[in-house]
Structure formats: C-alpha cells, structure tokens
Amino acid sequence: MKKHLFVFCLVASQLGAQTTTFDNLNANYGSNKKITWFTSNYSSGFGHRIINSDPGGQTLLSFQARNNTSIWSDVMKITSLGNVGIGITGLPAQRLEVGGNILSTSSNPYISIYGHGTGAYQGATLRLNSMGVSSGNEHASAWLINHRGTDGVGTFELQRRNSSGTYRGSLLFYRDNYGWDFRTATSTTTTGTGTRLTIKNTGEVGIGITDPQEKLHVSGNILGNKLILNDPNDTSDWNTLWQSGFYQGYNATNAPEASAWFWGLNMNHSSNNSTYKYNGQIAIKNSSINPVMYFRSTNADGIGTWTKVLHSEGNQTINGNLGIGTTNTQGFKLGVDGDIAALEVKIATYTNWADFVFNKDYDLPTLQEVEKHIKEKGHLKNIPNAKEVKKDGFYLAEMNAKLLQKVEELTLYTINQEKELQDQKRINEGFEKDLKELKEENQVLKSLLERVKKLEENIKK
C-alpha cells in the first residue's frame, strides 16, 4: 500500500510540473469524481472544479467555484437528461434554466426559439412564470406564443395562464391578414376576454369593437379636451342621414334652402340604421353677409320640417309660432305673456275697415236706438262686453275698425246735429228779422198814434 501511494505521489508530482497529452481520460465508477483547480490560496482560497454526483433518476455534472471562501458553489449544472442549469440551486427542469439575468452584447443580439410542432399550434412559446405563488394562482404566468395554425395562418399571442398552465384568456392577439387585438380579462378566473382595442390589417382602429368600419370606430363615450375635424362628411340628401356626425352639402336635396352651401350636425337615435332614421339636425347656411341657422327633427324616414333660428342681424323668419314668456300661443304666430314696448305698431293689411259708414246706403241707427241698446245690453252695439274681453281678448285691428265705426257714426251724428242747429239758426234769424220789422212798424205806428192824438187835441181846442 505504501509503495502504491509513493508511486501515485511521484506521478502526481511529475504531472503537476508537466503537460500531459492523452486520448481518453476515464474516471472510476461512482459519485463525487472531480477535477479541481486551486487558483490561489490567498485568504480563504480561490478555485474551480468539476464534480459528478447521482441525485437519483439522473446523474449530475456540476461546474463549481470558490471565491475567497472554503465552500464550493454551483455555477453550472448538466444532467444526464440533457438539461442545463446556470446559477440555480436545484436541478434544471428544462433544456436551459437560468437563475439570473441574461446579457447579450454583440452588434446584433437576438434569441431564437424554433418550434417544430405538428398540431394546431406549430410554433414557439415564451413563458413568463411567477415563482413562490400558491397552486392554481390565476396570475402566475404569461405565455408569449407565435404559431401557425392548421389553416396556414400565422398568429402571435400573449396569453394569461395560471400556475398550472391553464389558459385564462388572451391579452394580445395578432393574426396574419386580420390585424391586432388588445384584450383584458373580464375577471381573475374566467377564460373569456374582452377586446378593448382592435387594429385591422387594412388600417381601421376600433375601441370597444372587434370589427371597426372606419379609421377610428369607438363603441362608447369619448372624453377629451379638444376635437378637431379636418373635413366633414359629404351628403347629397339631408333626408338620408342616420349616423351622428358632421356633414356638408352643396345644393343638396331636402336642404333648408334649395341653392346654397350648408354645413351641419346630425344627431341620431341609439337604435338608428339606414332604414330607421330618427334624427336631430342643425344646418348653417354659408353666407358672409347673412348666415342663417336652421334646425329640425326627423321621423323614421328622415323627413322633417326645417325651422330658422333667430339671429342678431338680418331678417328674421319663423315658419311656426313663437311664444315669449309662454309656451301656449293659442294657435297664433306670436304669443307674449307680458307687456310690449314699441315705437310704432302697424297692421300690415285689413280688409274690413269702417269707411262703409259713409256710404249713402249705410243704415245709421238713431240715437234713440243707441240709447235703447245701451240700456238693454250695457255696451255699444257690435262692441264686445267686459266679460267677453276678459275671457277671449280681442283682435286689435278688428277692435280699431269697430271703434272707428263708432267714431264715424258719432261724426255723422254730429254733422246731422250741426245741420239741425244751422236750420234752427236760420229759423231764429228769420224770426229775429220779422221781430225787428214788427218793432220798427210798431215805432211807426206809435209815432202816428201820437201825431193823431195831437191832432185830436188840437181839434178839440
């Protein structure tokens, strides 16, 4: 034994000082066979070694190191199953398992993963797993999958998976010739997903909708600070609109006016479609001198009546009735609940003016007839009484005509009375003349009587 030990030490001594070349180096059967390099004995020591072991079910070759310590630590492990582990404490469970970060510093670094599946998922998967979570946790991992289905269409997915690998819905989904879907899980356990954003391969973007029909198609409300539109939609017929939006039309059919540019807003009912058009519309006529705004509501056929909106300048036109201080115009074009102040009020036209009183065939009632009507009715004939006015009001033009009729009748009464006064005056003047003549004749007779009397006295004498 001592001889063998001496020879081994001699050979080892010679090997330590020389370079040895060999074709094969075989260790004896068993575990813990190692090759050791002691790099330095400074402090606690530095070095590297390769050592084998048999943990059960597989053999293990460990590359170990010590750095200023007497304890050897695993740097890399290779199992007889072909799995490699770097910086891990246990056995590697996959072809490569890394306990730490991976850094690539080449001029064009990349990591390639090639899948060679034969089923519906012919591709590769990058799994991001969470460690230290309870079994069945619904947020344990995310799988990044690139595959080609049996239909030959390529797909890229980011999926939710639990700790057991059970599918919990896709978060990101891309498919050739279709586009991108960005999704969120509706709950922590459901496998269903809610599509929040869709980008079609043709460029349409949908929010809350899976099949956008426009460059931006939103199913839901939009909140923002500003909204700027470069161009509105064109329309040739305002009765065909059923979608909410901004529109323009030149000489378009069913516009508020026949020949003009109109810009407008169409606001639709939530159940509208191309054959069911309940809308509210506002349209503005393009005019730098006299712009006009119209609005209307349409029925299911898109038909409605345009109404002009009042504006600060230019002529005002209202096709319907206008109420000021009231919603009940009682069927009149203008209803005002309150006083009206104006410099002048003109009745444009009136056909029943009261000049007929001056016609020769007009039957002027006598003053006795007027007096009798007042005593019996308490008001002038053809003039409404106080109760009627309180209940029904009166028409200004009609009332002015009736009052004028009474004024003209009074004028005729005055003229007739003046005639009678003039006749009486003439009679009185004739009577006064006759009286004067009688007085003069009386004076003559008196003078004659005195003269006769004197003559009689003279005769007696």
MOPE-V881574 format. One line per field, one symbol per residue. phi: phi as a letter, one per 40 degrees, with the letter a starting at -180 (. if undefined). psi: psi as a letter, one per 20 degrees, with the letter a starting at -180 (. if undefined). burial: + if it has 24 or more other ideal C-beta (glycine too) atoms within 12 Angstrom, else -. A space follows every 50 residues. Layout:
# MOPE-V881574
phi = ???
psi = ???
burial = ???
This chain:
# MOPE-V881574
phi = .cccccccccccccccbbcbbacbbbccchcgcabbbccabcfchbibab ababchgabbbbbbabbfacccbcbabbcccgcbbbgbcccccbdabbci cbbbbccacabbbbbbcbccbcabbbbbbcbgbccgdcbcabbbbbabcc cgccbbbbbcbcccgccbhcbbabbdgbhbbbbbccacbcccbbcbabbc cchcbbbgacbcbbdbbbbicbbacabbbcacccbbaccccabcicbbab fccgcdbcbacbbabbbbccccacbabbbbbbbbccaccbcbbbaabbcc cgbabcbcccbcbgcbbbcbcbbbgabbcfgccbbbbicbbacabbcdaa cbccccccccccccccccccccccccbgaccgbccccccccbgacccccc ccccdccccccccccccccccccccccccccccccccccccccccccccc ccccccccccc
psi = ghgghggghgghgghijrpppqgqoprqqrrkpqppoohqjpciqqrqqp qqrnipiqrpoporqpnkqippqpgqqpriijqppokrhbqpirhpppma qpppkrhmqrppopqkribhmnbqpopoqpqkrqpjpikhqppoporpri ijpqqpqoqpqahijppkqphpppppjgbqporqpirihqiqqpohppoq ijipppojqimqirhoopnaqpprhqoppgprqqqioiiipiqprpqqpp kqqkrhqgnrppprppprqhjqaijnnoqpqppppopigmqqpqqrpqah jjprpppppqrhqrqppohbqppojqinjkiqhpppnaqppqhqppogqp hlqjiihjqhjpnpqrhhgggggghghjrqpjpqrhggghgiarpggggh gghhghghghgggggghgghhgghghghggghghhghggghhggggghgh hgghgghhgh.
burial = ----------------------------------------------++++ +++-----++++++++-----+-++++++---+++--+--++----+--- ----------------------+-+------------+-++++++++--- ----++++++++----+++++++++---+++++-+-------+-++++++ ----+++--+-+--------------------+-+--++++++-+++++- -+-++++---++++++++---+----+++++++++------+++++-+-- -+-+-++++----------------------------------------- ---+--+------+---------------+--+---------------+- ++-+++--+--+-------------------------------------- -----------
